[in-house]
Amino acid sequence: MSARPFSFSVPAHASAPVPVPHSEARTVSAPDAAELLAFVRRTANDAALVASLPLDPEGRTWIRLDGPGGSEAWLIGWPPGTGTGWHDHADSIGAFTTAAGTLKEHSLAARLPTEGWKTLELSGDVDRTRQLAAGQGRAFGRHHIHEVLNESTGAHAVSVHAYYPPLPRIRRYSRTGAVLRLEQTERPEDWQ
């Protein structure tokens, strides 16, 4: 992976947990996609947090954030011309919002089998493309296959991402025309 991690954690002020006396404790429910989207939008509007991300011209950078309800969250910097490649987030739901610059998302509008395949031929009507300028974002469900790109030739982009449950794995794919091929499965220890 070409990203460059930073090992400090920054709390997301709007959703930081507040200690509650034992007598008032309540069960925290798992966040849904709408709650994750609201979180990433709020966080993307935190100009001081976005400005704190060190940007590297050679590769993506990130800061781990405290997401709502035990979710995994990240502030990510994208140098010009970088992208993720085709991937999914397995059994996690998620959301992301562009905080600075513009990102492009290519995704597949199809429910694909989750296990037991290495190569699939996609129908011609499954491709979707979105331009996400600063302040724009989206939520997605489990097994959502996409790639995210900063196609700018001169400007960094910054985005906020949240996933629940925390990412158990990421599956990476290659794509040649209508053929999608599962290339590898990564676990958290592979990218942290």
Secondary structure by P-SEA (a helix, b strand, c coil): ccbbbbccccccccccccccccccbbbbccccaaaaaaaaaaaaaaaaaaaabbbbccbbbbbbbbcccbbbbbbbbbcccccccccccccccbbbbbcccbbbbbbbccccccccccbbbbccccbbbbbbccccccccccccccccccccccbbbbbbbbbcccccbbbbbccccccccccccccccccc
